[in-house]
Amino acid sequence: MTDAEIDAKLAELGLSLPAAAAPVAAYVPVVVAGGLAHVSGQLPFIDGALVTGRLGEDVSPEQGKAAAQACGLMILAQLKAALGSLDKVERIVKLGAFVNSTGDFTGQPGVANGASELMAAVFGEAGKHARSAVGVPVLPLGAAVEVDAIVAVRS
């Protein structure tokens, strides 16, 4: 799939890729090894603002799902920056979703669907992936969600 086709898919969804965010600590956004791109955890920025808060407290499941989608967009932006083009993406292998949530919130899978559904919408069958979705008591900078990825890439 070419960058133009991906941009068109995103436009159909009313979305566009943000600029790839700089790391906030001592790591690199993407490491490619053995045909896989390992994308560091990405935080949710919507309209340039970090989505903060906790699911089950002050962030609704719908807001959490939108935040996860924003993480997915940042994953794509990081891949494009690292690979030069998203046409090198062969398959989304796995997403890991971390949801800042209260002890009694159990809707992490629904929140993570924001990123998962984005990958399937953009890449079709190649966007369907394995996944984990876990609740955590706190995330960096107070983010509501963080998502990382493992992606098969063409050489």
N, C-alpha and C positions, 0 to 999 in steps of 0.2 A: 504494500500500500504506500503510495507516495505522500509526501508532505502536503501537497495540494489536496489530495483526497481526504487526508486526515483533517486538514483545516476546514474543508467543506462539511465533513461529518460534524465537527465541533460547531460550525456555524448553524447547521440544522438544529442542533441542541441549544442554540443561543449562547454558546460558550466560545472562548478563545484561550490560547495558551498565554499564561503570564510570563514575565521574564524569569529565568531561573534564579532562585534565591541563593545568596551566598551562604556558606556554612556559618553556624552560630558558635562553633567550638572547633576543636582540633580533629577534623575529619575531612574527607572529600565527599562530594555529593554522589558520585558514581564510580565504581570500580568494575572494570571489565576484565574477566579472567575465565578461561576455559569455555568461551562461547556464551557466557552469562554476564549480564550487567546486574550488579548488585546496587540498588538505589537506596541510599541512606533514608532514614525516616524523614518525611516531609510534613511540614506544618500547614494548617489551613489559613490561607489569606484570601479574603473576599473583598473586592474593591480596595485592595491595598492594606486592609486592616486584618490583624491576626484575630481569629475567632477563639475566644477564651471562655472558660467556664467549665462547669461539670454537668454531665448528663444525669438526670434524676434530681437536679438541684436548680440550676438557673439556665440550662440549655435544653431545649425540647428535642425529642427524637428527630423531628424534621430539620431543625437547625443543625443537629449533629450529622445527619445524612448529607446536608449541603456542605458541611465542613469536610467530611470525608471525600466528597466529590472534588472540593478545592484541593485537597491533598493529592488526589489522582491527577488533576491538571498539572500540579507542580511536579509530580513524578514524570509526566510526559515532557514537561519543559526541561527537566534535568537530563532526561534521555536525549532529547534533541540537542542540547548544548554539548553533551559528552560525545555523542555519536556523529554529530553533524547533520543527521537527518533521521526522521522516524521511520523511513522506509527500511532501515536496518533492523527494525523490530520484527522478529520472527514469531514470537509468542510471549504473552504474559504468563509466566510460570506460577508465581505465587505472590500474594499480597499479605502483609501483616498489618492489621489494624489495631491500634491501641486507643482505647476510649477512656478519657478522663471521666470517671463515673462514681456515683455513690455506691455503697455496699449493697443496696437493694435494687439497683438498676440492672436489669437483665436483657436489655435490648441492644447489646453490642453488635450482634449480627445484622440487625436492620440498619444501624448507623453505618457499618462497614459497606453495606450495599451501595452507598453513594459512590465509592471508588470502584467497586466491582462492576456495577451497572455501566459506569462510564467506560471502562476497558472493553466490555462486551459491545457497547454501542459503537465505539471507535474501531475496534479490530475484528469484530464478528467472532467467529469460532476461535480465532487465535487470541482473543481477549478473555476467553473463559479460563479460569485459573483455580489453583488450590488456594486456600486462605485460612488464616487464623484471625479471630476477633476477640480481643480480651479487654476486660475492664482493669483500669489502673487508678490508683488514688491521686496521682498528679502527673503532669507532663511538662516538658520544658516550656518556660515562659507562660505557664498557665494555659497552654493550648487545650482545646476541647478534644482534639483528635490528632493522631499522628499515624501516617501510613508509610510503610517501606515496601520494596518490591524486588523480586528476582525476575529477570527478563531474558529470554533466549534471543541472541542477536546473530545476524548474518555477518560474516566476515567481509 
